[in-house]
Amino acid sequence: MTETATTRRSRLTPEREAELYAAVLDLLREVGYDALTMDAVAARTRSSKATLYRQWGGKAELVAKAMRSNKPHTDMADIDTGSLRSDLHTLVMSTDDCTMEQNNALMRGLSMAVHGNPDLLKAFRELIIEPETVEIRRVVQRAVDRGEVRPDNPAIEYVLHMFVGAFVARGMIDDRPPTQDFLRSYLDAVVLPALGVSTPE
């Protein structure tokens, strides 16, 4: 049974999968999570609803994976410049300001839905938050191994929190989307000092 299910879930080509994810993100921007239906996705992508459920199980998993696919193509695991500051700046620079604004708008629209929908919250934790946490910890651990960050620094556990806080606060406080310049400044003023890493004055 497991082998059959795996075969069924692997029939889509990467190109077709990317097309479906793009359509889901477009629908999210147009109608929001609550109004998005599998029927609408099927119609937009000329797919059968049965195929969508067989491939993703439900709307929550489909949306979370579509958001995950919208990440920058630069993998944090591949970023190893020799210094934590440069690693984090490289990560920030991997997404241009226009894409960052679009992603931020999507996340704002999903934030209420996430907390009001246990299935979506579970999918986001498993498919987005937990992988991001692992990747950030890997980058920071390399800095610990290099001697840049003390292994007992309590801020290590809150690096992802600080990143998310920057995105949320930028819109709430400044009524502006995050940008590369803002995030680089935030890294130098907040994240790196918290980790005990000196930055250029």
C-alpha positions in Angstrom: 0.0 0.0 0.0 2.8 2.4 0.9 4.6 1.7 -2.4 1.4 2.4 -4.4 0.8 5.7 -2.5 4.3 6.8 -3.2 4.0 6.0 -6.9 0.8 7.9 -7.1 2.3 10.9 -5.3 5.4 11.0 -7.6 3.6 11.3 -10.9 3.8 15.1 -11.3 6.9 16.5 -13.0 8.8 19.3 -11.2 7.5 21.7 -13.9 3.9 20.8 -13.3 4.4 20.9 -9.5 5.9 24.4 -9.8 2.9 25.5 -12.0 0.4 24.2 -9.4 2.2 26.0 -6.6 2.3 29.3 -8.6 -1.4 29.0 -9.1 -2.1 28.4 -5.4 0.0 31.5 -4.5 -1.9 33.5 -7.0 -5.2 32.4 -5.6 -4.0 33.2 -2.1 -3.2 36.7 -3.1 -6.6 37.0 -4.8 -9.0 35.5 -2.2 -7.1 34.6 0.9 -6.8 31.2 2.6 -10.3 30.8 3.9 -11.9 31.4 0.5 -9.4 29.3 -1.4 -10.9 25.9 -2.3 -9.5 22.8 -3.9 -12.2 23.2 -6.6 -10.7 26.7 -7.4 -7.2 25.2 -7.6 -8.4 22.4 -9.8 -10.1 24.8 -12.1 -7.2 27.2 -12.3 -4.7 24.5 -13.0 -7.0 22.2 -15.1 -6.4 19.4 -12.7 -8.8 17.0 -11.1 -9.6 17.5 -7.4 -8.9 13.8 -6.8 -5.4 14.4 -8.1 -4.8 17.3 -5.8 -6.0 15.4 -2.8 -4.0 12.3 -3.8 -0.8 14.4 -4.1 -1.2 16.8 -1.2 -3.9 15.4 1.1 -5.7 18.6 1.6 -5.6 22.4 1.4 -3.4 23.0 4.4 -0.5 20.8 3.1 -0.9 22.2 -0.4 -0.7 25.8 0.8 2.2 25.2 3.1 4.2 23.4 0.4 3.4 26.2 -2.1 4.8 28.7 0.4 7.8 26.6 1.0 8.4 26.4 -2.8 8.3 30.2 -2.8 11.5 30.4 -0.8 14.7 31.8 -2.4 16.5 29.2 -4.5 19.6 29.8 -2.3 19.8 27.0 0.3 21.1 28.1 3.7 23.0 24.9 3.8 25.0 26.0 0.8 25.9 29.4 2.3 29.3 29.1 4.0 31.4 32.3 3.4 33.6 31.9 6.4 31.9 34.4 8.7 28.4 34.6 10.3 27.8 38.2 9.3 28.6 37.4 5.7 26.5 34.2 5.7 23.4 36.1 7.0 23.9 39.0 4.7 24.2 36.6 1.8 20.9 35.0 2.9 19.2 38.3 3.0 20.5 39.3 -0.4 19.1 36.1 -2.0 15.6 37.6 -2.2 15.1 40.9 -4.0 12.9 43.6 -2.5 9.9 43.0 -4.8 9.8 39.3 -4.0 10.2 40.1 -0.3 7.3 42.5 -0.4 5.1 39.9 -2.1 6.1 37.2 0.3 5.5 39.5 3.3 2.0 40.3 2.0 1.2 36.6 1.7 2.4 35.9 5.2 0.3 38.7 6.6 -2.7 37.3 4.9 -2.0 33.8 6.2 -1.1 34.8 9.8 -4.7 34.9 11.1 -5.6 31.8 9.1 -2.7 29.8 10.6 -3.8 30.5 14.2 -7.5 29.7 13.4 -6.8 26.5 11.5 -5.1 23.6 13.4 -4.4 21.7 10.1 -2.7 24.8 8.5 -0.7 25.5 11.7 0.5 21.9 11.8 1.5 22.0 8.2 3.3 25.3 8.6 5.2 24.0 11.6 6.2 20.8 9.9 7.0 22.1 6.4 8.2 25.7 7.0 9.1 26.5 10.6 10.9 23.3 11.6 13.0 23.2 8.4 13.9 26.9 8.7 14.9 26.4 12.3 17.2 23.5 11.4 18.8 25.5 8.6 19.3 28.6 10.8 20.8 26.5 13.5 23.2 24.9 11.1 24.5 28.3 10.0 24.9 29.4 13.6 26.5 26.2 14.6 29.2 26.8 12.0 29.8 30.1 13.6 30.1 28.4 17.0 32.6 25.9 15.5 34.7 28.8 14.1 34.7 30.4 17.5 32.6 33.4 16.5 29.7 32.7 18.8 30.0 31.2 22.3 28.1 27.9 22.5 26.3 29.0 25.7 25.0 32.2 24.2 21.3 32.2 25.0 20.4 34.2 21.8 21.2 31.2 19.7 17.8 29.8 20.4 16.1 33.0 19.2 17.7 33.8 15.9 14.7 32.7 13.8 12.4 34.5 16.3 14.4 37.7 15.6 14.2 37.2 11.8 10.4 36.8 12.0 10.2 39.7 14.4 11.9 41.9 11.9 9.4 41.0 9.2 6.4 41.5 11.4 7.6 44.7 13.1 8.5 46.4 9.8 4.9 46.4 8.7 3.3 47.1 12.0 5.6 49.9 13.2 6.8 51.5 9.9 3.9 50.5 7.6 6.5 49.4 5.1 7.6 46.0 3.8 11.0 44.6 4.8 13.8 45.3 2.3 17.4 44.1 1.9 18.8 47.3 3.3 16.5 47.2 6.3 17.3 43.5 7.0 21.0 44.1 6.7 20.8 47.0 9.1 18.7 44.9 11.5 21.2 42.0 11.4 24.1 44.4 12.2 22.1 46.3 14.9 20.2 43.4 16.6 20.9 39.8 15.6 24.7 39.8 15.4 25.3 41.9 18.6 22.9 39.5 20.4 25.1 36.7 19.3 28.2 38.5 20.4 29.5 39.1 16.9 31.1 42.5 16.3 30.0 44.5 13.3 31.7 47.3 11.4 30.9 50.8 12.7 
